[in-house]
């Protein structure tokens, strides 16, 4: 049996047990956390290809071709050359961004070579994928800052010490205009305009620049420069990835295989893609309690895609627990707690995951906070400070005021008012989070009849305001 097979056997036995029991869950998280670092090089080529394909939207031209390429490279005494391009567009990263990194980690642990392309050149164009307007180009300083933040936040899911970094300015910046013209004579405009987002923008009369039109060409030249075997990308990147295949063929190279990843739905359950602009995301820099609580808030139907996206569980294991939910031998809430624990364990470790689980249970098993021991904030002393400052400086809930503001953006910052045995939560928008806390509390209490207790709640953290 392979190393993965041994792990699956142990985890499957745990998954068949009572998952409301702390000890069983802790053993399970310990097993699956270790699996994130498991050597997968002993898997047959077909098994490797299937393990990759099980978490993708498409493998083109076929999964069998991926297995065939793996076998060919093994015969040559080397692994596949796999690449992922990154345009470092923001410093903050969310769980939607780690999906390809988890698959890249699998490739890495199977013995293949991974290259991350830092799109320092293409970031100055701006990837137009899925956008209805132009994206502002980035400066070199923006790119360096965002890349540093990206690496630090994604590190729990991917070993950056075993990867090659290349900047696509190495081969794109020296590219001459005659070379570009010669290439463009072989690429039909109709192929570039197949993109639905381009057609939508043109139909609406919105702008479409030549630089955006050439973006797929620039991305395809990355594959030509590195002669890749496999390129990963989101499902919305398919046409860009296929351009890489075409350009490699034009240069007489063996075309890369294309592996597309699912776009992860946001936590609000509306069907919209996870994104910071919609506030339906789980930030990788959020505290463990907040990550746990955010995942616990998602609709039950998202458990299957989230288990596939963020865990190292196999299809067999996922099918096992979903069948248990279906036959009611496993409560959906217990499975969701395991899912939340999986993500927190990946980010902060199993001990932190179990602590977040215990905190969640303690908070939501009570109808009142009156008998919960909480820190107290004196509004006479701190009422002139914003909630973000109180959280970071007074209560130490967050590493910084900016992190506290991110919690507010995720609708994780609230005032909870208890009066007449009932509770009412008021979500603090980011604008309220930076106003004097005393003012905000006064406005909320003005709408309450009689005596009331007020609590400041940040994710799963709690403090009474007096």
KEMIKE-975635 format. One record per residue: z, y, x of N, C-alpha, C in turn. Coordinates in steps of 0.2 Angstrom, whole numbers. Layout:
<atoms>
ATOM     nup   nnorth   neast    caup   canorth   caeast     cup   cnorth   ceast
ATOM       Z        Y       X       Z         Y        X       Z        Y       X
...
</atoms>
This chain:
<atoms>
ATOM     nup   nnorth   neast    caup   canorth   caeast     cup   cnorth   ceast
ATOM       0       -6       4       0         0        0       0        6       4
ATOM      -4       11       2      -4        18        6       3       21       6
ATOM       4       26      10      10        31       10      10       34       3
ATOM       4       36       0       4        39       -6       6       34     -12
ATOM       4       28     -11       5        23      -16      13       22     -16
ATOM      16       22     -10      23        20      -10      27       26     -14
ATOM      25       32     -13      28        38      -16      27       38     -23
ATOM      21       36     -26      19        36      -33      24       30     -36
ATOM      25       25     -33      29        19      -36      36       22     -37
ATOM      39       25     -32      46        28      -32      46       33     -38
ATOM      41       38     -38      42        43      -43      41       41     -50
ATOM      36       36     -51      35        33      -57      41       30     -60
ATOM      45       27     -56      51        23      -58      56       29     -61
ATOM      56       34     -57      61        40      -59      58       43     -66
ATOM      51       44     -66      49        47      -72      50       43     -79
ATOM      51       37     -78      52        32      -84      60       33     -86
ATOM      64       36     -82      71        37      -83      72       43     -88
ATOM      79       44     -89      81        50      -93      80       56     -88
ATOM      76       60     -90      74        67      -87      79       72     -89
ATOM      83       71     -93      88        76      -95      94       76     -90
ATOM      95       70     -86     100        69      -81      99       73     -75
ATOM     104       76     -73     103        80      -66     101       76     -60
ATOM     105       70     -60     104        66      -54      97       63     -53
ATOM      94       61     -59      87        59      -59      82       64     -58
ATOM      83       70     -60      79        76      -59      79       78     -52
ATOM      85       78     -49      85        80      -42      82       75     -37
ATOM      83       68     -39      79        63      -35      72       64     -36
ATOM      69       65     -42      62        66      -43      60       72     -39
ATOM      63       78     -39      61        84      -36      61       83     -28
ATOM      66       79     -26      66        77      -19      60       73     -16
ATOM      58       68     -21      52        64      -19      46       68     -19
ATOM      45       72     -24      38        75      -25      38       81     -20
ATOM      44       84     -19      43        89      -14      41       87      -7
ATOM      44       81      -5      42        77        1      34       76       1
ATOM      31       74      -5      24        72       -5      20       78      -3
ATOM      22       84      -4      18        90       -2      16       90       6
ATOM      20       86      10      19        86       17      16       79      19
ATOM      15       74      14      13        67       15       6       67      19
ATOM       6       63      24       0        61       27      -5       57      23
ATOM     -11       59      21     -15        56       17     -21       53      21
ATOM     -21       53      27     -27        50       31     -28       43      30
ATOM     -23       39      28     -24        32       27     -28       30      20
ATOM     -29       35      16     -33        34       10     -41       32      12
ATOM     -44       28       8     -51        26        9     -55       33       7
ATOM     -61       33       9     -65        39        8     -66       40       0
ATOM     -67       35      -3     -67        35      -11     -61       38     -14
ATOM     -55       35     -11     -49        38      -14     -48       45     -12
ATOM     -49       47      -6     -49        54       -5     -53       58      -9
ATOM     -59       56     -10     -64        60      -15     -61       60     -22
ATOM     -59       55     -24     -56        55      -31     -50       59     -32
ATOM     -45       59     -27     -39        63      -27     -41       71     -27
ATOM     -46       73     -23     -48        80      -24     -52       81     -30
ATOM     -56       77     -33     -60        78      -39     -55       78     -45
ATOM     -49       75     -45     -45        75      -50     -42       81     -52
ATOM     -42       86     -47     -40        93      -49     -45       98     -49
ATOM     -51       96     -49     -56       101      -49     -60      102     -56
ATOM     -64      107     -57     -69       107      -62     -75      103     -61
ATOM     -78      104     -55     -84       101      -53     -84      100     -46
ATOM     -87       94     -44     -89        93      -37     -96       92     -37
ATOM    -100       96     -33    -107        96      -33    -110       95     -26
ATOM    -115       90     -26    -119        87      -32    -115       81     -35
ATOM    -110       78     -32    -107        72      -35    -101       70     -31
ATOM     -96       67     -35     -90        65      -31     -92       60     -26
ATOM     -97       55     -28     -99        50      -24    -102       53     -17
ATOM    -105       59     -18    -108        62      -12    -102       65      -7
ATOM     -97       67     -10     -91        69       -6     -88       63      -2
ATOM     -87       57      -6     -85        51       -2     -90       49       3
ATOM     -96       50       2    -101        48        7    -101       52      13
ATOM    -100       59      12     -99        64       17     -93       62      21
ATOM     -87       61      18     -81        59       22     -82       53      26
ATOM     -86       48      24     -87        42       27     -92       43      33
ATOM     -96       48      32    -101        49       38     -97       53      43
ATOM     -93       58      42     -89        61       47     -84       57      50
ATOM     -81       52      47     -77        47       50     -81       43      55
ATOM     -87       41      53     -91        37       58     -92       41      64
ATOM     -92       48      64     -94        52       70     -87       54      73
ATOM     -81       51      71     -75        52       74     -72       59      72
ATOM     -74       62      67     -71        69       65     -70       69      57
ATOM     -67       75      55     -66        76       48     -71       81      45
ATOM     -71       82      39     -75        87       36     -73       94      38
ATOM     -78       98      38     -77       105       39     -77      109      32
ATOM     -71      110      30     -69       113       23     -68      121      24
ATOM     -70      125      19     -69       132       20     -67      135      13
ATOM     -63      140      14     -62       144        8     -62      151      10
ATOM     -66      155       6     -66       163        8     -61      166       4
ATOM     -57      171       7     -52       175        4     -54      182       5
ATOM     -54      186       0     -55       193        0     -48      196      -1
ATOM     -44      198       4     -37       201        3     -37      207      -1
ATOM     -37      206      -8     -38       212      -12     -31      215     -14
ATOM     -26      211     -13     -19       214      -15     -14      211     -11
ATOM      -8      214     -10      -2       211       -6       2      206     -10
ATOM       2      207     -17       6       202      -21       2      196     -23
ATOM       5      190     -23       1       184      -25       5      181     -30
ATOM       1      178     -35       4       174      -40       2      167     -40
ATOM       5      163     -44       4       156      -44      -4      154     -45
ATOM      -7      158     -49     -14       156      -50     -18      156     -43
ATOM     -16      160     -38     -19       160      -32     -18      154     -28
ATOM     -13      150     -29     -11       144      -25     -15      138     -26
ATOM     -18      138     -32     -22       132      -34     -27      129     -29
ATOM     -31      133     -26     -36       131      -21     -32      129     -14
ATOM     -26      133     -13     -23       131       -7     -19      124      -7
ATOM     -17      122     -13     -14       115      -14     -20      110     -12
ATOM     -26      111     -15     -31       107      -14     -33      107      -6
ATOM     -33      113      -3     -35       113        4     -29      110       8
ATOM     -23      110       6     -18       106        9     -19       99       9
ATOM     -22       96       3     -24        89        3     -29       88       8
ATOM     -34       92       8     -40        91       13     -37       90      20
ATOM     -32       95      22     -29        96       28     -25       89      30
ATOM     -21       87      25     -17        81       26     -21       74      26
ATOM     -28       75      24     -32        69       24     -35       69      31
ATOM     -34       74      35     -37        74       42     -43       78      43
ATOM     -45       82      38     -51        86       38     -49       93      41
ATOM     -54       97      44     -53       103       47     -54      109      41
ATOM     -50      113      41     -50       119       36     -51      125      40
ATOM     -55      129      37     -56       136       39     -55      141      34
ATOM     -51      146      35     -51       151       30     -55      157      32
ATOM     -59      159      28     -64       165       30     -60      171      27
ATOM     -58      176      31     -55       182       29     -61      187      28
ATOM     -62      189      22     -68       193       20     -67      200      21
ATOM     -66      202      28     -65       209       30     -71      213      29
ATOM     -77      209      29     -83       213       28     -85      213      21
ATOM     -84      207      17     -86       207       10     -81      211       6
ATOM     -75      211       8     -70       215        4     -71      222       4
ATOM     -75      225       9     -78       232        9     -83      233       4
ATOM     -86      227       2     -91       227       -4     -88      227     -11
ATOM     -83      222     -11     -79       220      -17     -83      215     -21
ATOM     -80      209     -22     -82       204      -26     -83      206     -33
ATOM     -89      206     -36     -89       208      -43     -88      203     -48
ATOM     -86      197     -46     -85       191      -51     -81      193     -56
ATOM     -83      192     -63     -79       193      -68     -77      200     -70
ATOM     -80      205     -66     -78       212      -67     -83      215     -72
ATOM     -80      220     -75     -85       224      -80     -86      231     -77
ATOM     -83      232     -71     -84       238      -67     -84      237     -60
ATOM     -86      242     -56     -86       241      -49     -79      241     -46
ATOM     -77      237     -41     -71       237      -38     -71      241     -32
ATOM     -66      246     -31     -65       250      -25     -65      246     -19
ATOM     -69      248     -14     -69       245       -8     -62      246      -4
ATOM     -61      241       1     -54       241        4     -55      244      11
ATOM     -50      247      14     -50       249       21     -48      244      26
ATOM     -49      244      32     -46       239       37     -39      239      36
ATOM     -35      244      35     -28       244       34     -26      241      28
ATOM     -29      242      23     -28       238       16     -29      230      18
ATOM     -34      228      21     -35       221       22     -30      218      26
ATOM     -28      222      32     -23       219       36     -16      218      32
ATOM     -14      223      29      -8       223       25      -8      218      20
ATOM     -13      217      16     -14       212       11     -14      205      13
ATOM     -17      204      19     -17       197       22     -10      195      24
ATOM      -7      200      27       0       198       29       4      196      23
ATOM       4      199      18       8       198       12       5      191       9
ATOM      -1      190       9      -4       184        6      -1      178      10
ATOM      -2      178      17       0       172       21       8      171      20
ATOM      12      176      20      19       175       19      21      171      12
ATOM      17      173       7      19       171        0      16      164      -1
ATOM      10      163       2       7       156        0      10      151       5
ATOM      13      153      10      16       148       15      19      142      13
ATOM      23      142       7      26       136        5      21      130       2
ATOM      15      132       1      10       128       -2       5      125       3
ATOM       5      128       9       0       127       14       2      128      21
ATOM       0      124      26       2       125       33      -3      129      36
ATOM      -1      135      37      -6       140       41      -6      139      48
ATOM      -2      134      51      -2       133       58      -8      128      60
ATOM     -11      125      55     -16       120       56     -22      122      53
ATOM     -24      128      53     -30       131       50     -33      135      55
ATOM     -40      136      54     -44       141       58     -45      147      54
ATOM     -44      153      57     -45       159       53     -52      162      57
ATOM     -56      164      52     -62       168       55     -63      174      50
ATOM     -66      179      53     -67       185       49     -75      186      49
ATOM     -77      187      42     -84       186       42     -88      192      44
ATOM     -84      197      47     -88       203       50     -91      201      57
ATOM     -88      195      59     -91       192       66     -98      191      65
ATOM    -101      188      60    -108       187       59    -112      192      54
ATOM    -108      195      50    -111       199       45    -112      206      48
ATOM    -108      209      52    -109       215       54    -115      216      59
ATOM    -116      211      63    -122       212       68    -129      210      64
ATOM    -128      208      58    -135       206       54    -139      212      54
ATOM    -145      211      56    -150       217       56    -154      217      49
ATOM    -156      223      48    -160       224       42    -166      220      42
ATOM    -170      219      47    -176       215       47    -174      208      45
ATOM    -168      205      48    -166       199       46    -164      198      39
ATOM    -161      203      36    -159       203       29    -165      203      25
ATOM    -170      207      26    -176       207       22    -180      201      22
ATOM    -180      198      28    -183       191       29    -180      186      25
ATOM    -173      186      24    -170       182       20    -171      183      13
ATOM    -171      189      11    -171       191        4    -178      189       1
ATOM    -183      189       5    -190       187        2    -190      180       0
ATOM    -185      176       2    -184       169        0    -179      168      -6
ATOM    -176      173      -9    -171       172      -14    -174      176     -20
ATOM    -175      173     -25    -178       176      -32    -172      181     -35
ATOM    -174      186     -37    -169       191      -40    -166      187     -47
ATOM    -171      183     -50    -168       180      -56    -162      175     -54
ATOM    -162      173     -48    -156       168      -47    -150      173     -46
ATOM    -150      179     -43    -145       183      -43    -142      185     -50
ATOM    -147      186     -54    -145       189      -61    -144      184     -66
ATOM    -143      178     -63    -140       172      -68    -133      173     -70
ATOM    -130      177     -66    -123       178      -67    -121      182     -74
ATOM    -117      179     -78    -116       182      -85    -113      189     -84
ATOM    -108      190     -79    -105       196      -79    -110      202     -77
ATOM    -115      200     -73    -120       205      -71    -124      207     -77
ATOM    -126      202     -81    -130       203      -87    -127      207     -92
ATOM    -120      206     -93    -116       209      -98    -116      217     -96
ATOM    -115      218     -89    -114       225      -87    -121      229     -88
ATOM    -126      225     -86    -133       229      -87    -134      230     -95
ATOM    -132      225     -99    -134       226     -106    -130      231    -109
ATOM    -124      233    -106    -119       238     -109    -121      245    -106
ATOM    -126      245    -101    -127       251      -98    -123      253     -92
ATOM    -118      248     -90    -113       250      -85    -117      249     -78
ATOM    -114      252     -73    -117       252      -67    -117      245     -63
ATOM    -122      244     -59    -122       238      -55    -125      240     -48
ATOM    -122      240     -43    -124       242      -36    -128      237     -33
ATOM    -132      239     -28    -136       234      -24    -131      230     -20
ATOM    -125      233     -17    -120       230      -13    -117      224     -17
ATOM    -116      225     -24    -113       220      -28    -118      214     -29
ATOM    -125      216     -29    -130       211      -30    -131      207     -24
ATOM    -129      210     -19    -130       206      -12    -124      202     -10
ATOM    -118      203     -14    -112       199      -12    -113      192     -12
ATOM    -117      188     -16    -117       181      -16    -121      179      -9
ATOM    -126      184      -7    -130       182       -1    -125      183       5
ATOM    -120      188       5    -116       189       10    -111      183      11
ATOM    -109      180       5    -104       174        5    -108      168       7
ATOM    -114      167       5    -118       162        7    -119      161      15
ATOM    -120      167      18    -121       168       25    -114      165      29
ATOM    -109      166      25    -103       163       28    -103      155      30
ATOM    -106      152      25    -107       145       25    -112      143      31
ATOM    -118      147      31    -123       146       36    -120      147      43
ATOM    -116      152      44    -113       153       51    -108      148      53
ATOM    -105      144      48    -100       139       50    -103      132      49
ATOM    -108      132      46    -111       125       44    -106      120      41
ATOM    -104      123      35     -98       119       32    -101      113      29
ATOM     -96      108      28     -97       102       24     -95      104      16
ATOM     -90      107      15     -87       108        9     -85      116       8
ATOM     -86      119       2     -83       125        1     -80      125      -6
ATOM     -74      128      -6     -70       128      -12     -70      135     -15
ATOM     -69      136     -22     -69       142      -25     -67      141     -32
ATOM     -66      146     -36     -64       146      -43     -71      144     -47
ATOM     -70      142     -53     -75       140      -57     -80      146     -58
ATOM     -77      152     -58     -81       158      -59     -85      160     -53
ATOM     -84      156     -48     -88       158      -41     -94      153     -40
ATOM     -95      149     -45    -100       144      -45    -107      146     -42
ATOM    -109      152     -45    -116       154      -42    -116      156     -35
ATOM    -110      159     -33    -109       162      -26    -109      155     -22
ATOM    -106      150     -24    -105       144      -19    -112      141     -19
ATOM    -116      141     -24    -122       138      -24    -127      141     -20
ATOM    -126      148     -19    -130       152      -15    -129      150      -8
ATOM    -123      148      -6    -122       145        1    -126      139       2
ATOM    -127      134      -3    -131       128       -2    -138      130      -1
ATOM    -141      135      -5    -148       137       -5    -149      140       2
ATOM    -145      145       5    -146       148       11    -146      143      17
ATOM    -141      138      16    -141       133       21    -147      128      22
ATOM    -150      127      16    -156       123       15    -162      127      19
ATOM    -162      134      17    -167       138       20    -167      138      28
ATOM    -161      138      30    -160       138       38    -160      130      41
ATOM    -162      126      37    -163       119       39    -157      115      40
ATOM    -151      117      37    -145       114       38    -143      109      32
ATOM    -139      105      33    -137       100       28    -133      104      23
ATOM    -135      105      16    -131       109       12    -124      107      11
ATOM    -119      112      10    -112       110        9    -111      107       2
ATOM    -106      104       1    -104       102       -6    -100      107      -9
ATOM    -100      108     -15     -96       113      -19     -91      110     -23
ATOM     -85      113     -22     -79       111      -26     -76      117     -30
ATOM     -76      117     -36     -74       122      -40     -67      121     -43
ATOM     -63      126     -43     -56       125      -46     -55      128     -53
ATOM     -51      125     -57     -50       128      -63     -46      135     -63
ATOM     -48      140     -68     -45       146      -68     -38      145     -72
ATOM     -33      147     -70     -26       145      -73     -25      150     -79
ATOM     -23      148     -85     -21       152      -90     -15      155     -89
ATOM     -14      161     -91      -8       165      -91      -2      162     -95
ATOM       4      164     -93      10       162      -96      11      164    -104
ATOM       7      169    -106       8       171     -113       5      167    -118
ATOM       1      162    -116      -2       158     -120      -8      160    -125
ATOM     -11      166    -123     -16       169     -126     -23      166    -125
ATOM     -23      163    -119     -29       160     -117     -32      164    -111
ATOM     -29      170    -110     -32       174     -105     -30      171     -98
ATOM     -34      173     -93     -33       170      -86     -27      174     -83
ATOM     -23      170     -79     -17       173      -76     -19      179     -72
ATOM     -16      184     -73     -17       190      -69     -12      195     -69
ATOM     -11      199     -64      -6       204      -63      -7      210     -69
ATOM     -14      211     -70     -15       217      -74     -13      215     -81
ATOM     -13      209     -83     -11       207      -90      -3      205     -90
ATOM       0      205     -85       7       204      -85       9      197     -87
ATOM       4      192     -86       5       185      -89       5      180     -83
ATOM       9      183     -77       9       179      -71      16      177     -69
ATOM      16      173     -64      22       171      -60      21      173     -53
ATOM      25      178     -51      24       180      -44      27      176     -39
ATOM      24      175     -33      27       170      -28      33      173     -25
ATOM      34      180     -25      39       183      -22      45      184     -27
ATOM      44      182     -33      50       183      -38      56      178     -36
ATOM      62      180     -38      67       176      -37      67      169     -40
ATOM      71      164     -38      70       157      -41      72      157     -48
ATOM      77      160     -50      79       161      -57      74      163     -62
ATOM      70      169     -59      65       172      -63      59      167     -64
ATOM      57      164     -58      51       159      -58      53      153     -63
ATOM      59      151     -63      61       145      -67      60      148     -75
ATOM      63      153     -76      64       156      -83      57      158     -86
ATOM      52      160     -81      46       162      -84      42      156     -86
ATOM      42      151     -82      39       144      -84      42      141     -90
ATOM      48      142     -91      51       139      -97      49      143    -103
ATOM      46      149    -102      44       153     -108      37      151    -110
ATOM      33      147    -107      26       146     -108      26      141    -114
ATOM      20      141    -118      19       136     -123      19      129    -121
ATOM      21      124    -125      21       117     -122      14      115    -120
ATOM       9      117    -123       2       115     -122       0      116    -115
ATOM       3      121    -112       2       123     -105       5      118    -100
ATOM       9      114    -102      12       109      -97       7      105     -93
ATOM       3      102     -97      -2        97      -93      -6      101     -88
ATOM     -10      107     -90     -13       110      -84      -9      113     -79
ATOM      -3      115     -80       2       117      -75       4      112     -71
ATOM       5      106     -73       7       100      -69       1       98     -65
ATOM      -5       99     -67     -11        97      -63     -12      102     -58
ATOM     -10      109     -59     -12       114      -55      -7      115     -49
ATOM       0      114     -50       5       116      -46       9      110     -43
ATOM       8      104     -45      12        99      -42       7       94     -39
ATOM      10       89     -35       7        84      -32       7       77     -36
ATOM       9       78     -42       9        72      -46       1       69     -47
ATOM       1       63     -48      -6        60      -49      -7       60     -56
ATOM     -13       58     -58     -15        58      -65     -11       53     -69
ATOM     -10       47     -65      -6        42      -68       1       44     -70
ATOM       4       48     -66      11        50      -67      11       55     -73
ATOM       6       60     -73       6        65      -78       5       61     -85
ATOM       0       56     -85      -1        53      -91       5       49     -93
ATOM      10       47     -89      16        43      -90      20       48     -94
ATOM      22       54     -92      26        58      -95      24       61    -101
ATOM      17       62    -102      14        65     -108      15       60    -113
ATOM      14       53    -111      14        48     -116      22       48    -119
ATOM      26       49    -114      33        49     -116      35       55    -121
ATOM      32       60    -120      33        66     -125      30       64    -132
ATOM      24       61    -131      20        59     -137      25       54    -142
ATOM      28       49    -138      32        44     -142      39       46    -143
ATOM      40       52    -141      47        56     -142      53       52    -138
ATOM      51       49    -133      56        46     -128      58       52    -123
ATOM      54       57    -123      55        62     -118      54       69    -122
ATOM      59       73    -122      59        80     -125      55       84    -121
ATOM      50       88    -125      46        93     -121      50       98    -117
ATOM      56      100    -119      60       105     -115      62      102    -109
ATOM      64       95    -109      66        92     -103      60       91     -98
ATOM      54       90    -100      48        90      -96      47       97     -93
ATOM      48      102     -97      46       109      -95      51      111     -89
ATOM      57      108     -90      62       110      -85      61      106     -78
ATOM      58      100     -79      55        97      -72      50      101     -69
ATOM      45      103     -74      39       107      -71      42      114     -68
ATOM      46      117     -71      49       123      -68      53      122     -61
ATOM      56      116     -61      60       114      -55      55      112     -50
ATOM      49      109     -51      44       108      -46      42      114     -43
ATOM      40      119     -47      38       126      -44      43      129     -39
ATOM      49      129     -42      54       132      -38      56      128     -32
ATOM      56      122     -32      57       118      -27      52      119     -21
ATOM      46      120     -23      40       121      -18      41      128     -15
ATOM      44      133     -19      45       140      -16      51      140     -12
ATOM      57      137     -15      63       139      -12      67      133     -10
ATOM      65      126     -12      68       120      -10      72      117     -16
ATOM      74      111     -16      76       107      -21      83      110     -23
ATOM      87      112     -18      94       115      -20      93      121     -25
ATOM      89      125     -23      88       131      -27      85      130     -34
ATOM      81      125     -34      78       122      -40      83      120     -45
ATOM      88      116     -42      93       113      -46      98      119     -49
ATOM      99      124     -44     103       129      -46     100      134     -52
ATOM      94      135     -51      90       138      -56      90      135     -63
ATOM      90      128     -62      90       124      -68      97      125     -72
ATOM     102      124     -68     109       125      -70     110      132     -73
ATOM     108      137     -70     108       144      -73     105      144     -79
ATOM      99      142     -80      95       142      -86      99      139     -92
ATOM     101      133     -90     105       129      -96     111      133     -98
ATOM     115      135     -93     121       139      -94     120      145     -99
ATOM     114      149     -97     113       155     -101     111      153    -108
ATOM     107      148    -109     104       147     -115     107      142    -120
ATOM     113      139    -117     117       135     -121     122      139    -125
ATOM     122      145    -124     127       149     -127     124      154    -132
ATOM     128      156    -137     125       161     -142     127      168    -140
ATOM     132      168    -136     135       175     -134     137      175    -127
ATOM     136      181    -124     138       181     -117     145      183    -116
ATOM     149      184    -121     156       186     -121     160      182    -116
ATOM     159      175    -117     163       171     -113     160      168    -107
ATOM     154      172    -105     151       171      -98     153      175     -93
ATOM     156      173     -87     158       177      -82     152      181     -79
ATOM     152      187     -79     147       191      -76     150      197     -72
ATOM     146      200     -67     148       206      -64     147      212     -69
ATOM     151      217     -67     152       223      -72     149      229     -68
ATOM     145      233     -71     142       239      -68     145      245     -72
ATOM     149      249     -69     152       255      -71     147      261     -72
ATOM     145      262     -79     140       267      -80     142      274     -78
ATOM     148      275     -78     151       282      -76     149      283     -68
ATOM     149      278     -65     148       278      -57     140      277     -56
ATOM     137      273     -60     130       271      -58     125      273     -63
ATOM     127      276     -69     122       278      -74     117      282     -73
ATOM     117      287     -67     112       291      -65     107      288     -61
ATOM     108      281     -59     103       278      -55      99      274     -60
ATOM      92      272     -58      88       268      -62      90      261     -62
ATOM      88      257     -67      90       250      -67      87      246     -60
ATOM      82      248     -58      79       245      -52      84      246     -46
ATOM      87      252     -45      92       253      -40      98      249     -41
ATOM     100      249     -47     107       245      -49     106      238     -47
ATOM     100      235     -49      99       228      -47      99      227     -40
ATOM      95      231     -36      95       230      -29     101      232     -25
ATOM     104      238     -26     109       240      -22     116      238     -24
ATOM     117      239     -31     123       237      -33     125      230     -34
ATOM     120      226     -37     121       220      -39     118      215     -34
ATOM     113      217     -30     110       212      -25     106      207     -29
ATOM     103      208     -35      99       203      -38      92      203     -35
ATOM      90      208     -32      83       208      -29      83      210     -22
ATOM      78      208     -18      78       211      -11      76      218     -11
ATOM      73      221     -16      71       228      -15      70      231     -22
ATOM      70      238     -23      69       241      -29      62      239     -31
ATOM      57      239     -27      50       237      -28      49      230     -31
ATOM      54      225     -29      54       219      -32      56      219     -39
ATOM      61      223     -40      64       224      -47      59      227     -51
ATOM      55      231     -49      50       234      -53      45      229     -55
ATOM      43      224     -50      39       219      -52      42      214     -58
ATOM      48      213     -58      51       209      -63      50      213     -70
ATOM      51      220     -70      49       224      -76      42      223     -78
ATOM      38      223     -73      31       222      -75      29      215     -78
ATOM      33      210     -77      33       203      -80      37      203     -86
ATOM      39      208     -89      44       208      -95      50      204     -94
ATOM      52      204     -87      58       201      -86      65      205     -86
ATOM      64      211     -87      70       216      -87      72      218     -94
ATOM      78      217     -96      80       218     -103      87      221    -103
ATOM      88      224    -109      95       226     -111      96      221    -117
ATOM     102      218    -116     104       213     -122     110      217    -125
ATOM     110      218    -131     115       221     -135     118      216    -140
ATOM     125      215    -139     129       210     -143     133      214    -148
ATOM     132      213    -155     136       217     -160     137      212    -166
ATOM     143      212    -169     144       208     -175     142      201    -174
ATOM     143      198    -168     141       191     -167     134      189    -166
ATOM     130      194    -165     123       193     -164     120      197    -158
ATOM     114      195    -156     111       197     -150     104      201    -151
ATOM     103      206    -148      96       209     -148      94      211    -141
ATOM      88      209    -139      86       210     -133      81      216    -133
ATOM      81      220    -129      76       226     -128      73      225    -121
ATOM      66      224    -121      63       224     -115      62      231    -112
ATOM      63      231    -106      63       238     -102      56      238     -99
ATOM      52      242    -101      45       243      -98      46      246     -91
ATOM      41      246     -86      42       248      -79      44      256     -79
ATOM      42      260     -84      44       267      -84      51      267     -86
ATOM      54      263     -90      61       263      -92      65      261     -86
ATOM      62      256     -82      66       253      -77      67      258     -71
ATOM      64      264     -71      65       269      -66      68      275     -68
ATOM      70      275     -75      73       281      -78      81      280     -76
ATOM      85      285     -77      92       284      -76      95      279     -81
ATOM      98      274     -79     101       268      -83     105      270     -89
ATOM     109      275     -87     114       278      -93     110      281     -99
ATOM     104      284     -97     100       287     -103      97      282    -107
ATOM      95      277    -104      91       271     -107      97      267    -112
ATOM     102      266    -109     108       263     -113     110      267    -119
ATOM     110      273    -118     112       278     -123     107      278    -129
ATOM     101      278    -127      96       278     -132      96      271    -136
ATOM      97      266    -133      98       259     -136     104      259    -141
ATOM     109      261    -138     116       261     -142     116      266    -148
ATOM     112      271    -148     111       276     -153     108      272    -160
ATOM     105      267    -159     102       263     -164     106      257    -167
ATOM     112      257    -164     117       251     -166     123      254    -169
ATOM     124      251    -175     130       253     -179     137      249    -176
ATOM     142      253    -175     148       250     -173     148      248    -166
ATOM     154      245    -164     155       243     -157     150      238    -154
ATOM     148      238    -148     143       233     -145     144      233    -138
ATOM     143      227    -135     143       226     -128     135      226    -126
ATOM     134      229    -120     127       229     -117     127      226    -110
ATOM     122      222    -110     121       218     -103     114      220    -101
ATOM     114      220     -94     107       221      -91     105      214     -88
ATOM      99      212     -90      97       205      -89      90      205     -85
ATOM      90      203     -79      84       203      -75      82      195     -74
ATOM      77      193     -77      76       186      -77      81      182     -80
ATOM      85      178     -76      90       174      -78      97      177     -76
ATOM      97      182     -72     103       186      -70     106      190     -75
ATOM     112      191     -75     116       195      -80     121      199     -77
ATOM     122      205     -80     128       210      -78     129      214     -85
ATOM     136      215     -86     138       219      -91     138      226     -89
ATOM     136      231     -94     136       238      -92     142      241     -97
ATOM     146      244     -93     152       248      -97     152      255     -95
</atoms>
